C-alpha cells in the first residue's frame, strides 16, 4: 500500500480523497492555486504545494507543475479526482513515467474512452447500441449539415474530450450550426484542453441513466445498480438518485450488462461510469459515453451498495484485493444527492461566485455532506460552481426524500446565491415525487422565476427585497419573512422565465451591465448595430461556462465598453443601447 498520495484537484473532491487516505493510513498531499491558498483541502492535507496562478490553465491544468509538486512531495501515487486533468491521457502517462501510480485506468484506455467518438466505436465493437452520430470529430460546418440532412433535427454538438454539459449545444435549424459548433469548441477547449467536438441525434426528453463500473486488479469488471441523473440544467446534473424510479429490474440488469460489455471491450481497470439515454418507452436505451474517472455523484452508489468507491480506487491502483465481488453488490434502500452550486436558479442558474459569509451543514439520520466549504471561504469564478453535495439515504425512496427535505431546510449558506432554493422547490414538485421526470423537466416544466425561490441568506433571488427576523409573542418564537413590494401593482407579479444564462437589464436604463464576474470571450455586435430585446450582445465566461449576455431593450448599440479577453466585475457596463 502507498504511504503518500497526491490529490491533483481542489474543493470537495480533494477533501473526499484526503479522508479516504486517512482511512487507509496514507499521508495525503494537496495542490493549490493562488486563489485556493486558504482552501479547506489545503488545511486538511499533511503537505500542500502551490502549482501556479488562479486560472486553471496555469495551475490545475498545468501538467508539469502538478508532476513537479508530486515529485517534490515524494508521493507514490496521484489521484486526479474529477474534472481538470482527470480524463487527460497525457497527464496519466506523465504520472506513470515519473514512477508514480495513477489512480485510474491506463492512459491508453483514457484516450480510447475519454474521447467520446472512440468510445462510441468501442461500444459498437462490444455490441452495445449508441445514439446515431459521428464516430470522428467534425471539422467543417458542411459535415454537420450533411448529418442533419440524413438524420434531421434536432442534433447535439458535444465535446469529444469531456462531459458534464461542457462544450454541449443543441441545434434545431441550419442557421444555428456555425455559432453552435464554434461555441461548443471554445468551451471544450477551455475545460478539456481540446476543441474537438462530435455530433449525434438529440433525443427529446429521455432519462439520463448511468452505471458505475469498477475494474479490479485481476481484470474482472464489477457493475453497480444505476444512478438516475435526469434532473439537469444546461445539461449539467443537479440531483441524482439510485435506484432510478423509472427502471424495471429487467431493464436494470440489461443496462448493467451493457456497461460491463463496454468496459471489458477496452480492458477497463479502476472506477468509471458508462452513461446511457433511456428512451420514453422506459425500455430502449443507448450508450452515450464513458467517463474514465470517479463521478461527482458517486456517493449515492456508495450509500445504496455500502461500498467505499474512493478506497476501492486506491486499492486497485495499489494492486490490492478489493475484498468483494459482483455477488456482494446489491441494492439496499434508496439514496438521493443534491448538488449545491454557487448559481442563481431564478436567473437560469447563472453562476454566482463570491464569499461565503456563514455556513451551517445539516445532520441527523441518513444524512451525508461532502463539502470543501466553510464560512469565509471564497467561491472563485475561475472554477466549477460546486460548493457541496448533500446526500440522503433511507430504506425507501419516500423516506430518503423526507430526510433530504429536512436536511435541505437545515442547510445554510450565507453571502452568495446557491441552488439550495431550487432543491427545496424540487423536493416538493409532484413530478419529482412521482418519479415522472426527464432531462428537460427543470428547464421546460419548472417555474424557475417563482417567488418561492428564496436563497439560503433569506434574500429573494432577484434582489435584496426580503427581510427575515424573529419575534416572540406570548413566550412563543416565530420566524417572520417580510417581502417588500417591487412593483406598483399591489401584489407579487409572476416573473417571466429567463431565456438564457444572460442578464436582462432594466428597461428604464440605456446601460447593459455584467450580471457577474467573468471574461468577455466574444463580442456578437458592434457599435451602430440595431438590436432587439433578448438578442445576445456578447459571450461572458464564468465558472467555465459561456453565458449569453442579452440586450434588455430594442435600440441601437451606441457604445461598447468591453473588448474580447477583458475581465469584468458585476455591474460593469458592457454596452449602451440607445
N, C-alpha and C positions, 0 to 999 in steps of 0.2 A: 504493500500500500504506500501511496505517496506520503511524504511528510510536509510538503509545502506546495500549494496550488495558487496560481494567479487567476483572478477573475477579470476578464477583459471586457468589462461592462460597468454600468452605473445603476443607481436607483434601486428599485425594489428587487430586481432580479439579482443584482450584486449582493444585496442583503440575504436573499434566499439561498444563494450558493454558499455564502460565508457561514450561514447556520448549518448547512449540510456538512461543510468541512469540520465545524466544531463537533458535530455528532460523530464523525469518523476519526477524530483526533488529528486532523490535518490543519496545519497553520495556513490561514487564508491571507492572500496578498491582494490589495486593491490597486487600481489605477484611477487617476482622476485628471480632468482638465482644470484649467484655471478657474472656470466657473463653478466647479464642484469641490473646491479646496476644503470647504466646511461641510460637505455632504455626510449623511449618516453612514453610508457604506464605508467611507474613509475612516471614520471613527471606530467602526466595529472590527476592521481588519487588524492583523498584527503589524503589517507593514503597508505603506501606500506610496506610490510613485507618481509624480507629475509627468504626464505624457504630452503636454502642449497646451496651446490656447483654447479658448472656448469653442470655436466652430468645430463640428465633428470631424471634418476632413483633416483638420490639423491636430487631432488628438485621438479620439476613439476609432477613427478610420485610418489612422496612420500606422500601418503595419510595422514599420521599422521602429517607431517609438515604443509600441507595445512589446515587441520582441526584446528590445533593449532593456525595458523595465523587467521583463521576466528573467532575462539573463542576470541582471544586477541583483535581483531578489533571491536567486538560487532556486526558483520554483522548478519542480519536476513535471508539472502538468499545467495546462491552460484550459480554463472553462470559458467559452465565449458568450454564455447567456443567450439572449435572442436580440435580433436587430444588429446594427453596426456590422461587425465582421463575422457574425455567427455563421453565415452561409457563404463565406468567401473562401473558395478553394485555395487561393494563393496564400491566404493567412494560415489555413490549416497546414499547408505544406511547409510554410516558413517555421511554424511551431515544431513540427517533427524534424525538419532539417537542423533545427537548433538543438536537437537532442532531448526535447520535452515531449510528453504525452499530450495528445489532443483529445479533449473530452467531447467526442462527436464522431460522426462517420468519417471514413477516409476521404482525403481530398478529391480523389477521382470520383467518388460517389456524390460528393457535394457538387462537383462540376456537372455530373450527369443529371442529378435530381434537383439541384438548386436552380438550374436553368430550366424554366418551365417547358420550353419546347422539346428538349431532350427527354424530360420526364414524361411527356406525352408519348414519345416514341417508345420509351421503356414500358409504359402501361400497355401500349398496343402489342408489344412483343410478349407481355405477360398474359395477353388475352383479356385485358380489362378495358372496357369501352370508355372513351373520353368524349367530352363535348366536341362537336365538329369544329376544327380550327386548323391553324397552320402548325407545321412541325419545325419550322425555321423562323427566325426573326424576320420581320418585314422591314424593308429598306426604303420603299417608294410608296407614295400615295396610290399609285396605279395598282400595286399588289392588293391594297385594301379594297379598292374599287372592284377589282376582279372577284375577290372573295364575296363581296356584297352582292354582286350580280348573280353569283352562283347560289348563295345561301339566304340572301335577303337581309333586311334589317329587323331588329337591332343587332349590333355586334359589340363585343367588348375588346378594347385595346388594353393589354396588360404588360407589366414589366416582366421580362424574361428571367431576371436575376433575383426576384424577391416577391413578396406578397404583402399581406396586411393592408390592402387598399392603396398602397403607394404605387404611383405610376399606373393608375387604372382610370379608364374613360369609357363611357357608353356612347356609341354613335348611332343616331337614329335617322340620319339623312346624309346624302353625299356631300352637301355643303359644309358639314361639320368635320369631315375627315382630316383635313390638313391641320387644323388647330388641335384636334384631339390627339393625333399622333405626336405632334410637337410637344404638347403639354405632358403627355404620358412619358415621353422620352426624357424631358427635362427633369421631371420628378423622379423617375427611375435612376437617372444619373446622380441626382442629389442624395438619394437614400441608399442606393446599392452600388454606386460607382460604375454602373453600366447603363447605357442608354438603350439597350436592346429591348424591343417590345414585340409581342406577337398578337394575333387576333383569333377570336373564336366566336361562335354563336352566343348571343346573350340570352339566357333563359329568363323568361319573365316570371318573377315571383317563385323561385324554387326555395327549398330549405338548404341551408349550408350545414352539412354533416361531416364530421372528421373522425378519424380513427387513430388513436395513439398506437405506435408500434415501438418495440424495443428489440434490437438485435443483440444477443448476448455474446460472450466471448467464444462460445462453442460454434457460433454461426446460426443458431436457432433464431427464428423470428417469433416474438410474442406479440399478440394483438389484444387491445383492450376495448371494452364497450365504448360506444360512440359518445361524442360530445355534439350537442346542437348549438351552433353558433350563428343562428339566423338573424338575431336582432342586431342590426348594424346601422351605422350612418356613414355615408361616404365610403361604403364598402369596407369599413373597419368595425370590428366587433365591439359591442357594448355590454352584452350579457351572454353568458354561456351556461349550459346545463347538461347534466348527464344523469340518467339516460335521456334521450330525446322523447318528448311526449307524443311524437308522431310516428315512431318507428315500431313496427311489429317485429316480434322476435325472429321470424323467418328472414326478414329483410336485414335485421341486425347481424345475423350470422353470415349472410351473403356479403355484406359490406365489409365485415371484419376479414372474411376470407379473401376478398379482393385486395384489401390493404396488405395482407400477408403475401399474396402472389406478386404484387408490385415490388415489395421490399426484397423478397427473395430473388427477383429478377436481377437486381443490381448488387446483391450481396451486402445488404444493409447491415450496419453494426452501430449500436448505441441508440439513442432516442430520436424519433422522428414522427411525423404526422402525415398521413395521407388524407387529403381533403376531397370531398365529393359534393356534387349537387344532386339533391333529391327532387325529382320532378313532382308535379302537383298530384299525380296519382298515388303518391306515397310508396311506390314500389320500384320505379325506374330510377336508377342512379348512374351518374357519370363521374369518372375520375377527373378531378380538377387540377391538382398539383400536389407536390410533396414538399413539406418544409423539413429541411435537413438539420433540425435543431429542436430544442425544447420550445414548447409553445407557451405563450403568456397564460393561457387558461389551463395549464397542466394541473393546478390544484383540485379541480373538480374530479379529475380521474383519480388523483391520489386519495381523495376522500371516499369515493364510492368503491374503490378497489383495495384501500388500505395498504398501498404501496408507495414508498418514497421514491419518486422518479429521479430526483436530482442525485440522491445517494446511489441509485441504480446506475445512472450515467457514469459516476465516478468509479464504481466497482467494475463496470465493463471496460472502461479506459485503462484501469489498472490490471486487467486480466484476472480479476477475482470472480468467483462464482456468485450468482445473484441470490441463491437460496430459495428460489421459487421458479415454477414453470407455468406453462399455459393452463394446466388444470387448476392452478391456485388462483387464477384471475377470475373473479366473479363479482357481479354487482351486489352492493349492499347499500340499500337506501337511495337517496337522491341528493344531488349537490348542485348548487347554482352559484355562479360568480358574477359580481358586478365590477366592471372596470370604472374606477373613479378617476376621471381625467380632468385636467385644467381646461375646460371648454364651457362655452355658454350655450346650453341647449336651446334657449329662446332665440338665438341668432344662428340657427342651423349648425350648432356645435362648433362655433367659431373658437379657435384657440384663444386661451386667456392666461398667458403666463403672468407671473407676479410673485409676491412673497406671502407665504402662509403666516398669518398673524396669530392664529390659535388653532389647536389641533387636539381632538379627542377621539380615540378609537372606541368602537363598541366591544362588548364581550358577551359572556353567557354561554349556555349550552349550544353546541353545534356551530359556533362562530369562529372563523379564522380570518385574520387580516395579514396580507403580505404587503409591506409598505417600506419605502425608503424615506418617508417624510416625517416631519416634526415641526413644531411651532418655530417660526423664524427662518425656516428653510425657503430658499428661492426655487421656483419652478421656471427654469430658463426657457426662453423662446427658441433656443437653438436645438432642443431635443424633443423627443416624443412627449406628449402631454400627460402620460400615465403617472398618477400620483400614488395610487394604492389599488389593491384588489381586495374586495370584501366577499368572502365565500361562506355559504351556509350549507350545512349537511343535516339531513333528517331521515327518519325511517321511511317517510313517504314524500311525494312531491309537495303536497299541501302543507306538511309540517316544515319542509325546507323553506317554502315561501313565507310561512308565518315567522320563522326565525329570521329570515333575511329582511323582512319588513320591519321587524323590531330593531334589527341592527342598523339598517339604513337610517331609521329615525334617530338612533342614538349617535350615529357618526356625525362629527362636527369638524368642518374645515373652514376656517375664517380667513378673510382677506382677499380671496380670489373666487372667481366663478368656477363651479365644478359641475360634474354630471350627477351629483347626488340628488338634485331636484328631479332630474329625469327618471332616475331609478325609483324614487318614491312614487312617481306617477305611473311608471310602467308596471310596478308590482301590484297595482290596483286595477290595471287595464283588463277588461274582460277577455281580450284576445290572448293576452299572456296567461291569464288564469286558466283558460280552457286549453291552452297549448295550440291554439289556432292562429299561428303567425308564420311569417316567412321573411325573406331578405328585404322586402320592400315595406314592411309594416311600419317601421319607425318613420321613414321619410314620407310615406304616402298616406298613412292612416292615422297617425297620432297627431294631436294638436300641440305642436311644439311651442306655439306662442301663447298657450293658456296662462291666465293669471295665477293658476296653482303652481306654476314653475317658480318656486321661491328657493333661492340658493341657501347654503348652509350658514351664511352670515346673517340671514334674516332679511336680506335686501332683495327686492324684486329684480329679476334678471335684466331688465332694460333700464335700470337707473335706481338711484337711492330714494325710492318713493315709499319704502316700508320701514316702520319703526317697531321694534319688539321690546317689551318691558314686562316686568312682573308687578302685580298688585296683590294686596292682601285684603280680603273682605270677610269680616266676622271670623277671623282666625284661619281662613282657608286661602291658599295661594292660587292665583290664576296667572296664566301666561297670556298676554294681550298682544295682538298684532294689529297695528294701525296702518292703513294704506291711504296715502294722500291721493286726492283726485288729480289725474294728469290731463284731464280734458274737461271741457265745459259742458259736457252732455249730462252731467249729474250722475253718471254711473260708469262702471268699468266697461269700456268698449272692447270688443273682440279684436285682438291684434291679427293682422294677416300673417300667413305663413311666410317666413323668409324664403326667397327664391334660390339663393346660393349662399356660399360661405362669405360673401362680400357684405359690405355695410351699406344700408340705405339711409342716407342722411336726411336732415330736416328740410322740408320744402320751403321753410321760411328763410333759408340761407343760400347764398351763392356758392358757399365753400363746401367742398367734399373733403372729409378728413379720414385719416387712417384709423380704423377701429382697434388696432392692436399694434404691438411692436413686431417688426419684421423687416424683410428686404424686398425692395421692388425688383422683380426679376424680368418683367416685360411690360412695356407700355403698349396699349392697344389703340390709343387715339393720339392725335396731335393737336396742337393749338390751332383753332379755327374750324375744327371738325364739328359737325352737327351731331348731337347725341339725343337719345330718347331715355326716359326714366327706366332704370333697370338694366341699361346697357353697361357692359364691362369697360372700365377705363384702363385698368392695369391688373397685373397679377402680383400679389404680395405673398411671399413665402413666410410662414410662421410655423414653428414646430414641425418642420419638414413636410408641410402640406401647402399646396398652392391654394390661395383664396382669391376669387374674382371680386374686385372692388367695383361696385356698381354705382352708376350715376343716380342721384336722388331726385332729378328733375329733368324735363326736356330743356334743351338750350344749346348754346354754342360753347365749346371749350375755349374760354377766354385766356386761360393761363394754366400751364402745367408746372408745378413747383417741385417735381421729383424727377429723377433720372434712373435708368436701369442700373442696378447694382447698389443703389443708395439704401442705407438703413434708415428706418423711420420709427418714431415713437408714437404711442397712442395719442391721437389728437393732432398729429402733424397734418398740415394742409397738403393734399395731393393735387387738387385742381380747383379752379374757379369756373363755375358754369354760369354763364350769363344768358 
